[in-house]
Amino acid sequence: MKGLFITGTDTGVGKTHIACLLAEQLITECFTPIPRKPVESGCSRNADGQLVAADAQALMQACQYPPPQPVVCPYPLKAAISPAEAARLQGERISLMQLQQACALTESETQNDSARLLVEGAGGFYSPLCADGLNADLAQRLQLPVLLVAEDKLGCINHILLSLQAIESRGLEVFAVVLNQINPASSAMNNASELSQLISQPLIQTHGQQPDLLGAPLIARF
């Protein structure tokens, strides 16, 4: 498979937002982004009583992906806590193997040379994902390069460096680090400048705008 595993330094850092921007840019570059959000907690019920995975739905829309939600997110969960615990509260047991299988391409997708799989995790890289694994374990099984998203705020450098160490300890390639500015940053703080002196991986900063996530060097790696 060609594609990315999108993870974060924490929950609420903007993984879905960045994944959607990435999908839109891939389409303009003539790639076919294939979304997968195999498990999502904090889902609400629609009028029919079905759990709706909002992040998966956003990613599907950005990817212009027509199949129904269960193909992208077969395990929607109600409680807004870790998927592992949310599944337990629902009386379900979701295994790492099930999540790995949920990320597999369909037969028609494997025949598309332009297809690029975008797998979004849940929470941080070491967050519990299922009964027998973390986000890190699923990423390791998929063997996809990792896009690490962090909120551009005070303290994020520590979280980024720890996450990079964890990702590399699993033998995974770091595709890039995204500093996602959700709230206005202090004028005295320049995390991008500090980080650029500490890491060797490509660094992308959003500045709260619609960023060009993939310059020519990163596009070439797809």
N, C-alpha and C positions, 0 to 999 in steps of 0.2 A: 504494500500500500504506500502511496505517496500522500503526504498531508502533514497536519500538525496536531499535537495535543495541546490544548489551551488550558493553562492552569493559573492560579494566582498565589500571591503571598498570603492571602486571607480571603474571607468572604466579603462581598460588597465592594470589590476593587474595580469592577467594570469589565469582567471577563466577557459577558454576553455582548456588551456594547462594542468591545474591540473585535470580537469574533464576527459580529455583523458587518462592521466596517471592512474587515478583512475579506469577507465573502463578497461584498459589493465590489471591492477593488479587483479581486480575482476574476470576477465576471468581465470587468472591463479589459482584463488582460487575456481574455479568451480561454480561461480555465472554467471548469464546471465544479463548483464547490459542493461537496456532499456533506450535509450536517449530521452529526450524531451528538445527542445529549442523553446518554443511556439511562441516567437516573436523575431525577430532579425532585427536591423536597420543597415544601411551602406552596404546593399547588392548590388552587381553588376549584370548586365544583361549578360546572355550568348548569343551565336549566334542566338538562337531562340527567344530572347527578354524576357526570363524568369528570374526573380530575383533569384539569387543563394545565399543562406545563408551559408557563408564559415564556420562559427563556428559550425553550425548544421551539415554540411557535415563532418567536422573533427571529431566531436563527434560520428557520425554514423559510420565512418570508424574505430575509436578506439573501438567501441562497437561491431563491426562486425555485424552491423544491416542492413539487406537488404531492408526493405520497402523504398519507395521513400520519398524525402524530405518533402512533405506536411504532412506526418504522424508525423514527428518529429518537423517540423517548418512550420505550416500552414500560418503564417503571416510574410513573408519576406518584408522588407521595404527598400526603396532606400536611403533616406537621412541619413547621419551619425550623427544623433542626438538622443535624447531620443525617444524610440519607440512611446510614446504617441504623441509627436509632429510630428514625421515622418509620422505616420498614418494620422494625421490631414492634413498634406501637400498633401497626396495622396488622400484626400477626403474620407478616411475610418474612421470608428469608431469601435475600437476593445474594447470589454468589458472584465472585470475581469472574468465573467462567461464563456466567450468564451475561455479564456486562461486556466481556470481551466478544462474545458471539453477537451481541446487539450492535457492536461497532463494525462488524464485517460488512463489506460491500455486497450488494445484490449482484446477480449474474449480469444484468444489463449494465450496472455501474462498472464492473470489472472490465467490460469491453470498451469503455470510453477512455481513450488515452489522455484526455484532458481532465479527467476526474481527479480531484484533490480532496481527501477526507479531512474534515474539520471536526475534531472530537473535543467537546467542552466538558471539563470535569466539574466538580462541585466543591466549592470552598478552596482551601489551600492545598498545596501539594501533599502534605502529610495528613490531611483531614480524612476521617473514616468515611469510606464510600459504600461499603457493603459489609455483609457479615464476616467475610474473611479477607478484607483488603482495604487499602488506602487508595487515594488518587494515584499515589506513586506506584502502586502495584499494577494498576490498570495501564498506566503510561509505559511501564516496563514491559508488560506483555504485548502492547501494541507496537513498541519500538518505533514510535514516531518522534521526530524532532519536537522539542517543547518550546512553546511561546509562553513566557512568564509575564503576567500582568501584575502591576503593583500600583496602588494609589500614590500619587506624588504628594507626599506629606511628610511631616517630621517623623523620623523613626523608620522610614521605608528602606533606607540603605541597609540597615541591620537585617530587616526581613528579606530583602533581595539577596544579600550575600549568603544568608543561611539557606534560602531556597535554592540558590544556584549550587551550593555545596551538596545539598540533598539530591538535586537532579543529576549532577555529575557522578555522585556516588552510586547511582543506579545504572551507570554506563550509557546515559542518554545524551544526545546532542541538544544544546540550547540554541534554538533558531534565532531568538532575539529576546530582549527585555523591553517591555513597554511601561513607561512611566505615564500613568493615566491621571491627568489633572481633573479631579471631580469638583473640588472647591478651590477658590482662588488661593494661591500660595503666597507666603510672606515674601516681600521683595528682597529680604536678606537671605533667603534660602535658595540654593541652586543645586538641587539633588543631581540633576543631569551632569553638571560639571564635575561634581565630586565623584559620581559613579564612573564617569568616563576614565577616571584615573585609577579605578579599582578593578574594573572588569574588562575582559577582552571581547565579550560578546557584543553584537550589534545592539545599540540602544536607541529606542524610539520614544519621543516625548510628544504628548497630544496637545498640551496647552488648552485643553477644554474645547478644541475645535474639531473639525473633520480632518484628521491628519492623513498624510500620504504614508500609509503604514509600510508599503513595499516599494522601496527605491529599486533601481536597476540591479544592484548586487544581490538583494534578497529575492527578487523575482527570478533571477538566474538560478537560485538554489531550489526553486520549485520544479 
